[in-house]
Amino acid sequence: MNVEVIREYCITKPEVTEEFPFDEHTLVFKVAGKMFALCPLERKPPQINLKCDPERAIELREKFDGVITPGYHMSKKHWNTIFIEQLPLAFTQELIDHSFNLVVAKLPLKVRKIVLK
C-alpha cells in the first residue's frame, strides 16, 4: 500500500479537500475545513497521522506496537501515526473513517448536515 491509495480513499469522502498548509511535502486532508488526516509524502516508511478517540488510541498502540504510535508532531492524546505498509488496506481505511467521523461529529449541526447529506 502506498500514499496514493490512501489519498484516493480520503478524497472520496464528502466535503473533503486536500492541501499543503505546512510545506510542500505534507499533504493534509480536511473535512469542512477541519483536519482529519495528515500524510508526510517523503517519509519512509509511508505513514499517515489520523485523529483517534483517546481510549481507542491507547488500545491500538498496545495491540499494534511499533505500527501505530502516538501522533508524530501532533497531540499524543488525540492523534496516531499509522505505518501504512504494515497494516491491511481495509483496516487502514477503517482508521481513516474513524478519524473522519470524529471530526464530522464535532462540526456545527448545520455544517454536519451538509457533510452527511
N, C-alpha and C positions, 0 to 999 in steps of 0.2 A: 504494500500500500504506500502511496506517496501523497504529497501535499495537494497535488492537482485533484486527486479523487476526493479528498476532504473538501477542497474548495467547491467542486461541483455539487457536493451534497449540501453544503451550507447555503449556497446561493439559490437552492430550490425552495428554501423556506420562505414563507410570506413576509413581505416588507423588509427583506434583508438587503443591506448594502455592504460593499467591501471597499476598504480604503487603506491608505498608508499614512495614518496621522502622526506616527512617531519617527519613521525613517523609511527609506525605500526598500528595506529588507524585512519589514514586519507587517504582514497582512492582517488586518483587523476586520472582523465581521460584526455588524451591528444590526439590531432589530429596532426600528423606530428610534434610531439614534443612540441606543444603548448597547455597549459591547457585550457579546456573549462568547466570542472565540477570538483568539489571537494566535497567529501562526508565523513564527520566525522562519523565513524562507531559506536562509543559508545555514541554519543549524543542523548539524549531523550528530546523531541520527535524527530523522524528521520527528517533529513534535508539534503539539498544539496545546495551548492553555485554554481550559474550559472552566466556567463557573460551576460550582457544585454545592449542594446542601452540605453544611459543615459536618454533620454526623456521617453522612454518606462518604464525604471526602476522606475522613479518617478510616472508615471501613475499606474503601477502595485502596488506599495507600498501604494498609496492612495486608490485604489479600494479594495485591499486585506490587509487592515491594520492588522498587527499582524501575518499574514500568510506569507506575502512576506515583508521582511525587508532589510535594507542595508546590504551588504555582511559582515558577521562576519569575522574579521581579514583580510579583503580584501579592495580594493579601493571601497569606498561607491558610487562613481560615476558610475563605470562600472560593479559592481557585486551585486547580490541579494542573500539573503539566503531564501530558499523556505522550508516551513514546509510541507513536502510531504503528510502527512496523512490527511491534511485539504483541499486538492485540488483533483479534479478528475484526474485520471491517464492520460487521453488524453490531458488535459491542461498542466500537468507537462511535458509530452512528447513534447508538442509544445514549452515549455520554453527551454527544452534541445536542441531541433532542432535550436531554435533561437541562443542559445549560440554557438553551433557547427558551424552554418553558419557564425556568426560574426567572429569567429576565422579563419575559412577557407577563408573568404573574404580578410583577411589581410596577408595570406600566399603569398610567391612569386608565380608568374604565373606558373612556371614550377612545383612547388610542388602542387599548386591548381589543375592543370590538372590531376595529379596522383590521388588526393583525389576524384575528381569529375568524374573520368572516368566511 
